[in-house]
């Protein structure tokens, strides 16, 4: 039996004032750099 509940995904005024946390910097971290190219492998992906 499922529980009756309302899920509200609309941001509150407080959340709107805090702004968005940018987590994209993890996409640019380099764990294993190539010995010749470094971290920029020159691969562009549409997205």
N, CA, C and O atoms as a Tinker XYZ file with bonds, in Angstrom:
   188  protein
     1  N      0.847000   -1.173000    0.000000    73     2
     2  CA     0.000000    0.000000    0.000000    64     1     3
     3  C      0.895000    1.239000    0.000000    63     2     4     5
     4  O      1.807000    1.356000    0.819000    81     3
     5  N      0.630000    2.146000   -0.913000    73     3     6
     6  CA     1.455000    3.349000   -0.985000    64     5     7
     7  C      0.902000    4.428000   -0.067000    63     6     8     9
     8  O     -0.288000    4.468000    0.243000    81     7
     9  N      1.777000    5.270000    0.342000    73     7    10
    10  CA     1.422000    6.356000    1.240000    64     9    11
    11  C      0.941000    7.546000    0.414000    63    10    12    13
    12  O      1.577000    7.898000   -0.580000    81    11
    13  N     -0.153000    8.164000    0.798000    73    11    14
    14  CA    -0.646000    9.343000    0.088000    64    13    15
    15  C      0.170000   10.547000    0.513000    63    14    16    17
    16  O      0.195000   10.917000    1.687000    81    15
    17  N      0.839000   11.153000   -0.457000    73    15    18
    18  CA     1.618000   12.344000   -0.138000    64    17    19
    19  C      1.721000   13.225000   -1.374000    63    18    20    21
    20  O      1.529000   12.771000   -2.502000    81    19
    21  N      2.020000   14.462000   -1.141000    73    19    22
    22  CA     2.177000   15.430000   -2.222000    64    21    23
    23  C      3.653000   15.772000   -2.323000    63    22    24    25
    24  O      4.284000   16.141000   -1.332000    81    23
    25  N      4.202000   15.646000   -3.525000    73    23    26
    26  CA     5.594000   16.021000   -3.753000    64    25    27
    27  C      5.614000   17.331000   -4.523000    63    26    28    29
    28  O      5.135000   17.406000   -5.655000    81    27
    29  N      6.165000   18.347000   -3.908000    73    27    30
    30  CA     6.205000   19.668000   -4.508000    64    29    31
    31  C      7.621000   19.928000   -5.010000    63    30    32    33
    32  O      8.557000   20.017000   -4.216000    81    31
    33  N      7.775000   20.049000   -6.325000    73    31    34
    34  CA     9.093000   20.276000   -6.910000    64    33    35
    35  C      9.296000   21.734000   -7.323000    63    34    36    37
    36  O     10.240000   22.051000   -8.046000    81    35
    37  N      8.424000   22.602000   -6.870000    73    35    38
    38  CA     8.545000   24.024000   -7.171000    64    37    39
    39  C      9.444000   24.639000   -6.112000    63    38    40    41
    40  O      9.237000   24.438000   -4.915000    81    39
    41  N     10.452000   25.397000   -6.563000    73    39    42
    42  CA    11.387000   25.977000   -5.603000    64    41    43
    43  C     10.713000   27.062000   -4.773000    63    42    44    45
    44  O      9.840000   27.785000   -5.251000    81    43
    45  N     11.138000   27.155000   -3.530000    73    43    46
    46  CA    10.600000   28.163000   -2.625000    64    45    47
    47  C     11.337000   29.481000   -2.847000    63    46    48    49
    48  O     12.327000   29.536000   -3.577000    81    47
    49  N     10.848000   30.528000   -2.217000    73    47    50
    50  CA    11.513000   31.832000   -2.317000    64    49    51
    51  C     12.936000   31.748000   -1.766000    63    50    52    53
    52  O     13.857000   32.342000   -2.328000    81    51
    53  N     13.115000   31.016000   -0.677000    73    51    54
    54  CA    14.442000   30.874000   -0.073000    64    53    55
    55  C     15.391000   30.165000   -1.032000    63    54    56    57
    56  O     16.533000   30.590000   -1.205000    81    55
    57  N     14.923000   29.087000   -1.655000    73    55    58
    58  CA    15.759000   28.364000   -2.614000    64    57    59
    59  C     16.098000   29.241000   -3.814000    63    58    60    61
    60  O     17.219000   29.187000   -4.321000    81    59
    61  N     15.157000   30.037000   -4.268000    73    59    62
    62  CA    15.382000   30.923000   -5.406000    64    61    63
    63  C     16.435000   31.980000   -5.063000    63    62    64    65
    64  O     17.270000   32.316000   -5.902000    81    63
    65  N     16.400000   32.503000   -3.839000    73    63    66
    66  CA    17.364000   33.519000   -3.421000    64    65    67
    67  C     18.761000   32.937000   -3.257000    63    66    68    69
    68  O     19.750000   33.627000   -3.503000    81    67
    69  N     18.855000   31.665000   -2.840000    73    67    70
    70  CA    20.164000   31.032000   -2.664000    64    69    71
    71  C     20.855000   30.813000   -3.997000    63    70    72    73
    72  O     22.083000   30.846000   -4.074000    81    71
    73  N     20.083000   30.591000   -5.036000    73    71    74
    74  CA    20.661000   30.411000   -6.359000    64    73    75
    75  C     21.002000   28.966000   -6.659000    63    74    76    77
    76  O     20.704000   28.061000   -5.879000    81    75
    77  N     21.626000   28.772000   -7.793000    73    75    78
    78  CA    21.959000   27.446000   -8.302000    64    77    79
    79  C     23.409000   27.115000   -7.974000    63    78    80    81
    80  O     24.289000   27.959000   -8.145000    81    79
    81  N     23.662000   25.913000   -7.511000    73    79    82
    82  CA    25.024000   25.458000   -7.242000    64    81    83
    83  C     25.572000   24.838000   -8.518000    63    82    84    85
    84  O     25.016000   23.870000   -9.037000    81    83
    85  N     26.659000   25.396000   -9.018000    73    83    86
    86  CA    27.254000   24.904000  -10.257000    64    85    87
    87  C     28.152000   23.715000   -9.945000    63    86    88    89
    88  O     29.177000   23.864000   -9.280000    81    87
    89  N     27.772000   22.545000  -10.420000    73    87    90
    90  CA    28.549000   21.333000  -10.157000    64    89    91
    91  C     29.313000   20.873000  -11.388000    63    90    92    93
    92  O     29.872000   19.777000  -11.394000    81    91
    93  N     29.345000   21.699000  -12.433000    73    91    94
    94  CA    29.985000   21.289000  -13.680000    64    93    95
    95  C     31.501000   21.260000  -13.592000    63    94    96    97
    96  O     32.145000   20.681000  -14.467000    81    95
    97  N     32.098000   21.866000  -12.564000    73    95    98
    98  CA    33.562000   21.895000  -12.488000    64    97    99
    99  C     34.149000   20.488000  -12.404000    63    98   100   101
   100  O     35.301000   20.274000  -12.781000    81    99
   101  N     33.357000   19.518000  -11.906000    73    99   102
   102  CA    33.842000   18.134000  -11.853000    64   101   103
   103  C     34.055000   17.565000  -13.248000    63   102   104   105
   104  O     34.861000   16.653000  -13.429000    81   103
   105  N     33.337000   18.099000  -14.239000    73   103   106
   106  CA    33.487000   17.612000  -15.610000    64   105   107
   107  C     34.854000   17.960000  -16.189000    63   106   108   109
   108  O     35.298000   17.326000  -17.146000    81   107
   109  N     35.519000   18.949000  -15.627000    73   107   110
   110  CA    36.777000   19.416000  -16.187000    64   109   111
   111  C     37.990000   18.951000  -15.393000    63   110   112   113
   112  O     39.121000   19.310000  -15.720000    81   111
   113  N     37.762000   18.155000  -14.349000    73   111   114
   114  CA    38.883000   17.624000  -13.584000    64   113   115
   115  C     39.536000   16.493000  -14.367000    63   114   116   117
   116  O     38.867000   15.773000  -15.107000    81   115
   117  N     40.832000   16.345000  -14.201000    73   115   118
   118  CA    41.572000   15.355000  -14.973000    64   117   119
   119  C     42.241000   14.376000  -14.013000    63   118   120   121
   120  O     43.123000   14.759000  -13.244000    81   119
   121  N     41.819000   13.106000  -14.059000    73   119   122
   122  CA    42.402000   12.096000  -13.178000    64   121   123
   123  C     43.677000   11.507000  -13.763000    63   122   124   125
   124  O     44.670000   11.340000  -13.055000    81   123
   125  N     43.652000   11.194000  -15.040000    73   123   126
   126  CA    44.797000   10.560000  -15.698000    64   125   127
   127  C     45.185000   11.349000  -16.945000    63   126   128   129
   128  O     44.749000   11.008000  -18.045000    81   127
   129  N     45.994000   12.395000  -16.797000    73   127   130
   130  CA    46.353000   13.183000  -17.976000    64   129   131
   131  C     47.207000   12.383000  -18.956000    63   130   132   133
   132  O     48.059000   11.590000  -18.553000    81   131
   133  N     46.967000   12.600000  -20.235000    73   131   134
   134  CA    47.767000   11.977000  -21.280000    64   133   135
   135  C     49.152000   12.604000  -21.255000    63   134   136   137
   136  O     49.273000   13.813000  -21.056000    81   135
   137  N     50.199000   11.810000  -21.453000    73   135   138
   138  CA    51.565000   12.345000  -21.351000    64   137   139
   139  C     51.867000   13.368000  -22.440000    63   138   140   141
   140  O     52.725000   14.228000  -22.242000    81   139
   141  N     51.185000   13.301000  -23.589000    73   139   142
   142  CA    51.429000   14.254000  -24.673000    64   141   143
   143  C     50.399000   15.377000  -24.723000    63   142   144   145
   144  O     50.738000   16.519000  -25.032000    81   143
   145  N     49.156000   15.059000  -24.424000    73   143   146
   146  CA    48.088000   16.042000  -24.563000    64   145   147
   147  C     47.682000   16.688000  -23.246000    63   146   148   149
   148  O     46.995000   17.710000  -23.255000    81   147
   149  N     48.080000   16.132000  -22.140000    73   147   150
   150  CA    47.645000   16.665000  -20.851000    64   149   151
   151  C     46.204000   16.285000  -20.591000    63   150   152   153
   152  O     45.794000   15.155000  -20.855000    81   151
   153  N     45.432000   17.230000  -20.071000    73   151   154
   154  CA    44.032000   16.939000  -19.758000    64   153   155
   155  C     43.092000   17.258000  -20.912000    63   154   156   157
   156  O     41.979000   16.732000  -20.959000    81   155
   157  N     43.512000   18.102000  -21.837000    73   155   158
   158  CA    42.656000   18.459000  -22.965000    64   157   159
   159  C     42.944000   17.511000  -24.113000    63   158   160   161
   160  O     43.929000   17.674000  -24.832000    81   159
   161  N     42.078000   16.517000  -24.283000    73   159   162
   162  CA    42.292000   15.528000  -25.334000    64   161   163
   163  C     41.776000   15.997000  -26.682000    63   162   164   165
   164  O     41.912000   15.284000  -27.677000    81   163
   165  N     41.185000   17.190000  -26.731000    73   163   166
   166  CA    40.702000   17.731000  -27.990000    64   165   167
   167  C     39.471000   17.031000  -28.511000    63   166   168   169
   168  O     39.196000   17.077000  -29.710000    81   167
   169  N     38.723000   16.383000  -27.635000    73   167   170
   170  CA    37.517000   15.667000  -28.045000    64   169   171
   171  C     36.316000   16.544000  -27.715000    63   170   172   173
   172  O     36.073000   16.859000  -26.550000    81   171
   173  N     35.571000   16.934000  -28.735000    73   171   174
   174  CA    34.370000   17.742000  -28.541000    64   173   175
   175  C     33.149000   16.876000  -28.792000    63   174   176   177
   176  O     33.058000   16.192000  -29.812000    81   175
   177  N     32.215000   16.911000  -27.855000    73   175   178
   178  CA    31.003000   16.114000  -27.973000    64   177   179
   179  C     29.816000   17.061000  -27.929000    63   178   180   181
   180  O     29.701000   17.885000  -27.022000    81   179
   181  N     28.943000   16.942000  -28.903000    73   179   182
   182  CA    27.741000   17.773000  -28.907000    64   181   183
   183  C     26.834000   17.333000  -27.774000    63   182   184   185
   184  O     26.676000   16.140000  -27.516000    81   183
   185  N     26.254000   18.282000  -27.117000    73   183   186
   186  CA    25.375000   17.857000  -26.043000    64   185   187
   187  C     24.721000   18.985000  -25.426000    63   186   188
   188  O     23.937000   18.809000  -24.493000    81   187
